[in-house]
Amino acid sequence: MPVIPLLIRCSLLSAALLFLLPASAARAAAGVPPLHVDLVDYPTPQANWSAFRDLRHRLEAGFDDVCPDTFCEGEYTDYQPLKLRCSVERATGRVNVCGWAFAASELRVDPSTGALQRQQPTWLCHFPIGGGTTVAALLAAMEGPQPLFQRLPGTGETLFEALGDCLR
């Protein structure tokens, strides 16, 4: 088999694979670093794991403290904070978006059939942060025992206010 046609076929196959793969997979296959990373992995893998884990625990504790008298009154009796994630622009350290997922549930017994009736809504609540907020600025703004009530960079709003809007 001639070498030139084999090289042409390999080149065409490579081009076709790059076209068919999603952009992120193509970037990874080409050895190009991702444009965005999880806050935990900025600037290097697991670099902010301890700080983020601590923040998540303080936010969850704060949510548990205020939930019964605020967000959790009403239609559902069981609200649970789930995953908390922030997207960071790898090259600049700017936070693109932070989201905190929540779920709630309500179970009732149908008096006629005895069957359980359920409602299980979910929400993804975004942090009110301004454009250009860096990882360092976000973590610094949420220092202390009550991060739900700390004013966030670029907006001056609190996560507590954002949750009130999101969970209703």
C-alpha positions as CSV (number, residue, x, y, z in Angstrom):
1,M,0.0,0.0,0.0
2,P,1.5,3.4,-1.0
3,V,2.5,5.6,1.9
4,I,1.0,8.8,0.5
5,P,-2.6,7.5,0.2
6,L,-2.3,6.0,3.7
7,L,-1.2,9.4,5.1
8,I,-4.0,11.2,3.3
9,R,-6.5,8.7,4.7
10,C,-5.1,9.1,8.2
11,S,-5.3,12.9,7.9
12,L,-8.8,12.8,6.7
13,L,-9.8,10.4,9.5
14,S,-8.2,12.7,12.1
15,A,-10.0,15.7,10.7
16,A,-13.3,13.9,10.7
17,L,-12.9,12.8,14.3
18,L,-12.0,16.3,15.4
19,F,-15.1,17.6,13.6
20,L,-17.3,14.9,15.2
21,L,-16.0,15.2,18.7
22,P,-17.5,17.9,20.9
23,A,-15.2,21.0,21.2
24,S,-14.1,20.2,24.8
25,A,-13.2,16.6,23.8
26,A,-11.3,17.9,20.7
27,R,-9.4,20.4,22.9
28,A,-8.5,17.6,25.4
29,A,-7.4,15.3,22.5
30,A,-5.2,18.1,21.2
31,G,-3.7,18.7,24.6
32,V,-5.2,22.2,24.9
33,P,-6.2,23.1,28.5
34,P,-9.9,23.8,29.2
35,L,-11.1,27.4,29.1
36,H,-13.1,27.0,32.4
37,V,-12.5,24.9,35.5
38,D,-14.4,24.3,38.7
39,L,-13.4,26.7,41.5
40,V,-12.0,23.7,43.4
41,D,-9.5,23.2,40.6
42,Y,-8.3,26.8,40.2
43,P,-5.4,27.4,39.6
44,T,-4.4,23.8,39.8
45,P,-6.4,20.6,40.5
46,Q,-7.7,20.5,44.1
47,A,-6.0,23.9,44.9
48,N,-9.1,25.3,46.5
49,W,-10.6,22.1,47.8
50,S,-10.2,22.9,51.6
51,A,-11.5,26.5,51.2
52,F,-14.4,25.5,49.1
53,R,-15.3,22.6,51.4
54,D,-15.2,24.9,54.4
55,L,-17.4,27.4,52.6
56,R,-19.9,24.7,51.6
57,H,-20.2,23.5,55.2
58,R,-20.7,27.0,56.5
59,L,-23.3,27.7,53.9
60,E,-25.1,24.5,54.6
61,A,-25.1,25.2,58.4
62,G,-26.4,28.7,57.7
63,F,-29.1,27.4,55.5
64,D,-30.2,24.8,58.1
65,D,-30.4,27.7,60.7
66,V,-32.6,30.0,58.6
67,C,-34.6,27.5,56.6
68,P,-37.4,26.8,59.1
69,D,-38.3,30.5,59.5
70,T,-37.7,31.6,55.9
71,F,-37.4,29.5,52.8
72,C,-38.8,26.4,54.2
73,E,-42.2,27.8,55.3
74,G,-44.9,27.0,52.8
75,E,-45.6,24.3,50.3
76,Y,-42.8,21.9,51.1
77,T,-41.5,20.6,54.5
78,D,-38.2,19.2,53.5
79,Y,-35.6,21.4,51.7
80,Q,-32.1,20.0,51.2
81,P,-29.1,21.8,49.8
82,L,-27.4,19.6,47.2
83,K,-24.4,20.5,45.1
84,L,-22.5,23.8,45.1
85,R,-20.3,24.6,42.1
86,C,-18.6,27.7,40.6
87,S,-17.2,28.0,37.1
88,V,-13.9,29.9,36.8
89,E,-12.2,31.3,33.7
90,R,-8.9,29.4,33.8
91,A,-6.7,32.1,32.3
92,T,-7.9,35.0,34.5
93,G,-9.3,33.5,37.7
94,R,-12.6,35.3,37.2
95,V,-15.7,33.5,38.5
96,N,-18.3,33.1,35.7
97,V,-21.1,31.7,37.7
98,C,-21.8,30.0,41.0
99,G,-24.8,27.8,41.5
100,W,-26.3,26.0,44.4
101,A,-28.7,23.2,43.7
102,F,-31.6,22.5,46.1
103,A,-34.4,19.9,46.3
104,A,-37.5,19.7,48.3
105,S,-40.1,17.1,48.9
106,E,-43.6,16.7,50.1
107,L,-45.3,13.3,50.6
108,R,-49.0,12.9,51.3
109,V,-51.2,9.8,51.7
110,D,-54.1,9.7,49.3
111,P,-57.1,9.0,51.7
112,S,-59.0,7.1,49.0
113,T,-56.4,4.8,47.8
114,G,-53.6,4.9,50.4
115,A,-51.1,5.7,47.7
116,L,-48.3,8.1,48.4
117,Q,-48.6,11.4,46.4
118,R,-45.3,13.2,45.9
119,Q,-44.0,16.6,44.9
120,Q,-40.2,16.9,44.5
121,P,-39.1,20.2,42.9
122,T,-35.5,21.2,42.4
123,W,-33.9,24.6,41.9
124,L,-30.5,25.9,40.8
125,C,-29.9,29.2,42.6
126,H,-27.2,31.5,41.3
127,F,-24.9,33.6,43.4
128,P,-25.3,37.4,42.8
129,I,-21.8,38.3,41.8
130,G,-20.5,41.0,39.5
131,G,-18.5,40.4,36.4
132,G,-14.8,40.4,37.0
133,T,-15.1,38.8,40.5
134,T,-12.0,36.7,41.1
135,V,-11.8,33.5,43.1
136,A,-9.9,35.3,45.8
137,A,-12.4,38.1,46.0
138,L,-15.3,35.7,46.2
139,L,-13.8,33.5,48.9
140,A,-12.7,36.6,50.9
141,A,-16.2,38.1,50.7
142,M,-17.7,34.9,52.1
143,E,-15.3,34.6,55.1
144,G,-16.7,34.3,58.5
145,P,-19.4,32.2,60.2
146,Q,-22.4,33.7,58.3
147,P,-21.5,33.6,54.6
148,L,-25.2,33.6,53.6
149,F,-25.4,37.2,54.8
150,Q,-22.1,38.6,53.5
151,R,-22.3,41.1,50.7
152,L,-21.0,39.7,47.4
153,P,-18.5,41.4,45.1
154,G,-19.9,43.5,42.3
155,T,-23.5,43.5,43.4
156,G,-23.6,44.1,47.1
157,E,-26.3,41.5,47.4
158,T,-26.2,38.5,49.7
159,L,-26.7,34.9,48.9
160,F,-29.6,34.9,51.5
161,E,-31.4,37.5,49.3
162,A,-30.8,35.4,46.2
163,L,-32.0,32.3,47.8
164,G,-35.2,34.0,48.9
165,D,-35.9,34.9,45.2
166,C,-34.9,31.6,43.9
167,L,-36.7,29.2,46.3
168,R,-40.1,30.9,46.2
